[in-house]
Amino acid sequence: MTTTPAFDPPQRILMGPGPSGAHPRVVRAMTAPLLGHLDPEFLRIMDECRDLLRTVMRTGNEITFATPGTGTSGMEAAVMNLVSPGDRVVCSICGYFGERIAQMAERAGGEVTRVQAPWGSPVDPEAVRSAVQQAGGVKLVTMVHAETSTGVQTPVEPVSDIAKEAGALLLVDCVTSLGGVPVEPDAWGADAVYSGTQKCLSAPPGVAPITVSPRGWEAITSREVPSNTWYLDMDLLAAYWDERRVYHHTAPISMIYALHQALSLVVEEGLENRWARHERNGRALQEGLEAMGLGLHADEGYRLPVLTTVRIPDGVNDAEVRGALLKRYGVEVGGGLGELKGQVWRVGLMGESSSPGNVLLFLAALGRLLREHGFKADLRAGREAAAARLGEPS
Ligand SMILES: *Cc1c(COP(=O)(O)O)cnc(C)c1O
């Protein structure tokens, strides 16, 4: 008999920049019997997913579905389908993911202007306005609503106004915001909005919700040259998701089940309740960290409740503390990306992971480890500040 390697992934508390913990109902859905990708029962589930997506994404857009692949597939679908060679694109960038969009727009043949903000601040709309005016004839403006690399939320409306004035389309990355903070493509006047499943929707990574406005769809379907992507060609994808049911790829069946249940859980909780839960837990964490004596990296007033960047105190070893959090407490947090490497920890409170218990556990675990590493964290002040925000007696 041949022995095979043991397969026994440990249970973790996922408090990094994603994936977040999945609800048991979502995990159970994935073990449901497989259906064929053109089985009438599966097609019904797909239709329900589209309706649920429109509810959760607060949009009436006909073109609303999920691309196969993680959040980046939604990004690539939006960029590659909207940008043709020679198109002028203004990319507003305040972190790692904004830059990723710019690189994709360049690969699509776009003439890209980058508008940069410091990592930790939101995008400055005036800088976007002058870049759009200077470039002239801009086809697309891009932005990241919730920058997971910095913990910053950039307000969409001011950028949307600029795009409208210039007659340009607006693309908004909502991978980390959907299901955690208000995402309103129709009210914003956004033309392409995409997300992922493993952030605030709390399903495993695997598909990417995407929605396109009628104006955006007009731009996609009137392209002179087909986009450089076949797999993520939205015209072809739409023909599978709508009543034509033209085979394009074998749908990731179990991931669509997961999406269906994750969206159902959002609707059952209620979007407003869910936003309020993320807000309360996120602020409790942030106020607790500050009371403990730590500094937050993102500008005040623009801090995401679902992802907190906390500065690593001088003399404390980044990797050692993160390693101990994982090993001793089973808690995963993220390190800094790009220029913030070694400078911050990224603490997520997304979806199922956003709970009062996780806030208090994390403050206690981090505070203890910091004290071992020579930083005098005020554990009691941290706990009391968080408990006060959570509405618990201290
Ligand atoms: C996570 C993330 C992505 C990429 O999603 P993947 O699922 O890792 O492909 C894109 N944009 C933002 C803002 C993200 O947080």
The ligand as an ORCA input file, in Angstrom:
! r2SCAN-3c Opt
* xyz 0 1
  C      -7.633     41.554     -2.754
  C      -7.751     42.709     -3.690
  C      -7.641     42.571     -5.083
  C      -7.241     41.279     -5.727
  O      -8.086     40.257     -5.459
  P      -7.570     38.727     -5.525
  O      -8.790     38.006     -5.051
  O      -6.402     38.614     -4.621
  O      -7.252     38.436     -6.934
  C      -7.857     43.674     -5.866
  N      -8.141     44.875     -5.346
  C      -8.219     45.065     -4.007
  C      -8.536     46.411     -3.478
  C      -8.023     43.976     -3.147
  O      -8.098     44.166     -1.836
*
